Amino acid sequence: MGAAFNPMIATVIPVLNEGAHIGACLDSLIQQTYPASQHSIMVLDGGSTDETAKEVEAAILRSTRTDGPKIEFHSNPGRFVAEGRNLALKMIPDSVTHMLELIGHSTVKPDHITALVEEWNRISEIESRPLAALGCRVTSREGQLGVVESWVEATLASPLGSGGGQFDAFAKATPCKIPAFVLHARDALVAVGGWDESFISSQDSDVSMRLAAEGYALWRTPRATVHMTKRTGLGRWWKMGHRYGFWRTKTVLRHPKRMSLREYLPWFGLLLTTALFALESPWWVVPVGAYGCVLVAEAVRMVLRFKRPSLLVGVPLCLFMLHTSFSIGLVDGFLRRGRAATDR
């Protein structure tokens, strides 16, 4: 048998104005069952103007008092996620073998890191390629959800809303293209040059595509789950959809294999409907009616699943907003350079 696999892990959390959430995030990491001597946490602040620094400093004291993992708080002059992670990649000690991605508005169960390490060890034994990334499931934040939050979560639980991306509710460990909230092998990240800082968003998709192109294996496991706070208002939901579409185009321009024709179906539907209408064909109502029926059917399914009557209105609304904003973002990605998100 081989030597025990006990990697030295650094959890890296780029933040910006996460004062309302970062305390809970860090507490969930302080409470990990994985040995504190094998785990450290690095928070990189992109210029917060709220209580983020105060909350992190308080968490540092809590971790020190309970012999928890070491927490470091650093400034991120580059402001954005890719710059923060690259800075951490340079700053973490040579003894660190793996980096774990998290964000400030997320929490994890106490066995999160332990589960990832056990799965990494198991998968490495059956995977012929070097394992570079192991992601997990992403679900709703813990606690009672607001009305719009429940609409958003139900929408993302639908195949029409998740699209097989980071919010996909997969049930077994499998290889994948774009894992979420990843435990990375540090040497693999170094080999591909870290994160591309031209990506203000979707930097994880880009680095995953580059790792795969270099022959590394990427997996995901349902044994580990990240609880993520998502959008609480419809305006921010619209902005999120637009941002995802915008940066998907930037990713596809860099990595054509990332293209999915499914994501362009709303444009195909719109063009078909417009063409039929312009030709004065009575059949123009068919694609519109079919789309509406699909949205209503999915809303009924979500009402039955989550036992929330308001989803009958909220799911069709959020799906329509997501499909529309994402589709506009896809086109916008061809026209403009990226800028910082405002949908938090």
N, C-alpha and C positions, 0 to 999 in steps of 0.2 A: 504493500500500500504506500501511496505517496505521503508527503508531509502534510500536516494539517494546513488548511487554507484559512488564514486569519489576516486578511488584507488590512493595511493601514488606510483608513478612509477619511477624506476631507469633504464635508458637505459645504457647498458653495451657494450662497444666496445673494444675488444682486438685488438691491432694493431701491425704491424711490417712493417716499411718502407712504410707507406701510405701517405707520404708527398704530393703526387700529387692529392690525393683524399679526405683526411680527413677534409680539410677545408669546402668543399662543403657538406660533410656528416653532420658535426656539424651545419653548417648554416641551413640545412633543419630541424634539430631538434630545433634550436633556434627559428625558425619561426612557431613552432607548435601552433595550436589554443588551445590545452589543457593547462590549467592554469600552468604557470611556477612554482607557489607555490606547485604544486602537482607533479612536474617532476624534476628530476636531471639526470645528465649525468656523467658517469664514463668512462674515457679512460685509458686503461691499456696497457702500452708499453712493448713489449717483447725484447727491445734492438735495436731500430731503429738507423740507421746510416745516415739517410737522413734528410729532413726538417720536419719530423713528429712533433717533439716537438715544433718547431717554429710555425707551423701551428695551433697546439692545443692551444698554449699560446695566439696567435692572436684571436682565436675563443672565448677564455675565456673573453678577453677584449671586444669583440663585444657583447657577451651575457650580460656582466655586464652593458655596456652602454645602452642596450635596455631593461633592466629588464627581461632578459630571464632566462631560467633555470640555476641552478648552474652547472658548469662543473668542474670536478676534473680530474687531470692528475697524474697517479701513475705508478710506475715501476712494471712490472710483471716478477719477477725473474725466474718463471717457463717457460717463453717465449711463450708457446703455448696457444691456445684458452681455453681449458678446465681449465688449471691452472689460467688463467686470470679471467674466470667467477667464479671459486670457490673463488678466492681472493676477488672479488667484493661481492660475497654472504656473506663473513665474514665482509667486511668493511662497507657495506651500513647501514644506521641507522635502528633501530628497527621499525621506522614508515613506512618504505617501505614495501608495500604489494605485489608488482608485479615487475618482472624484464623483460625488453624488450631486445631482442637480435638484434644487428646490427653488421655490419663489416665496416671497414674504407672505402672501395670502393663501397659504396652504398648511396643512397639518398631516401628521402620519401617526400610525399606531405604534405602540412601544416596541413591537417586534419587526418593524419595517426593515431596518438595516440587516438584522439577523436573517430574515427571510430572503432578502436579496443575495446575501453572501451564500446561503445554502443553495439557492437556485443557481447562482453563478458556478458553484462547484459542481453541481449535478449536470448542468448544461455543458460545461467544459469537457466533461467526460464523454459526451455523446456527439459533440460538435467537432467536425474535422477541421474547421477553420478557427483561427484565433478569435476568441470572443472579445469584442471591444465595447459592447453596450448592452445593458439589460434594463429595460423599462418596466413600467407597472401600469396598473389601471388608474384611471382618474374618475373620481366621483364627486358628489356634492359635499359642501362643507357640513360639518356636524352641527346639530341643533335645528331649531324650528326655522323653516324657510319662509320668506315673505311671498306674497302672491306672484309678483313678477319672477322672483327667483325660482318658484316652483314651475312656472311656465318654461323658463329657460332650461331647467334641469330635465323636464319631460321632453322638450324639443331635442336636447342633446342625447337623450336616451333612445330617440327614434333613429332608425337607419337613414331617414330623410334629413336628419339634422347632424348626426355625427359623421357621416360619410366615411367611416372606417378610419378616422384620424385619431387624435390623442384621446378623444372622448368615447371611443369604441368600447363597448362592454364585452370584451372577449372573455372566454371561459377557460382556456387552457394555454399553457406556455407554448409559444410558437416563434419561429423566426419572423421578422417583420422588417419593413422598410424604414419606418420612422417611429421608434419607441419614444415614450413620454416619461419625463422626470427620471432621467437615466443615471444608472451607475456605470461610469466609464472607466476603462483601463487607461491609466495615465499615459503609458507608453504609446498607446494607439493615438491618443489626442496629440501628443508631441509629433508623432510620425506624419500626421496630416496637417500640422501647423496650427492646431487649435481652431478657434471659431473665427469666421470671416466677419470682420467688423464693419463691412459695408451693409450687412444685414441688421437693420434696427429691430426687425422681428423675423420670425422663421429661421433664425440662426441655427436652431436645432435640426430642422430639416436639412439644411445645407451641410452641416457637419456629418450627419448620418449618411447622406448620399456620398460624401467624400470617403468616409470610412468603408462603406460598402464597395466603392470603386477600387479601393486598395486591397480588397480581398478579406476584410474583416467580417465576422458574423455579428448580427444585431438581433436580439431577441426581446421578448416581453413576457412577463409572468403575471398571472392574476393573484399570486400569493401576497403581493405587496400593493397597497392602495394609497394613493394620495387624495386627501380631501381638500378640494379647491373651492375657494369663494369665487363665484362667477358674477355675472352682471345682475344688478338689482334694479335697473331701469331700462325702459325700452330704447331710450336715446343711446345709451352706452351699448346696448345689444346691437343696434344698427351699426355703430362705429366699429364694434368688434368684427362683425361680418364683413364690412368693407375692408378692414385691415387684413383679415385672413385672405380675402380674395386678392388684394393688392400684392401682398408678399408671396402668395402662391405663384403669381405670374413671374415675379422676380426669381423665384426658385426654379420655375420651369425654364426660364430663359437661360439659367446657368446649368440646369440639369434636365434636359428634355425628357428623360425617362420618367420624371416625376409627373408628367402630364396624365390626367385622367379625363377621358371624354365625358364621363358622368357629370363632371363639374360644369360642363358647358351646356348641359341639357336645357336649362332655363333660356339661354340665348337661342338655341334651336327652336324651342317652343314659341318664343316670341316672334322669331322670323317667320315661322310657319303660319302663325295666327295672322301676322301682318300681311303676308302674301295672300292668304285666302281672303282676308277682308278687302284688300286692294283689288282683287279679282271679282269682288262682289259675290263670292261663293257663300252660301248659307252654312257651309261646313266649318267656318271660322270659329263657331261656338263650341265645336267638339273638343279641341285641345284645351280651351278655357274651362269647359265643364268637367273634362276628365281630371284636370289639375285640381279643381275645387273639390271634386268627389274624393280624390286621394287625400287631400288635407283633412277633410271632415272625417273620413274613415280612420285616419291616423289619430285624430283627436279623440274619437270614441274609444279607440284601443288604449290610449294613454289614460283616459278617465277611468276605464275599467281596471287598469293596472295600478294606478296611484290613488284611486278613490277620491279624486278632487274634481268636482263638477266644473270649476272655473277653467279647467284645461280644455273644455269644449270650445271656449273662445280663445284662450291663450295659446294653445298649440298651433292652430292654423295661422294666427297672427304672427307668432314668432317664426314659424317656418317660412311664411311668405316674406317677412322682413329679412330673414337670413338668406334666402335664395336670391332676393333682389339686391341686397347690399353686397353680398359676396360676388354676384355676377357683375355689378358695376365696378367693384374693386378689381376684378380680373382685367377689365378693359383699362381701368385707370392705371394699372401696373405697367402698361405699355407706354403711357403718356408722361408720367412724372417720376422724379426721384423720390425715395422714401423719406419720411420724417417721423418724428417721435409720435407714439400713440397718445390719444387723449380720451380713450374709452374706459379708463379705470374709474 
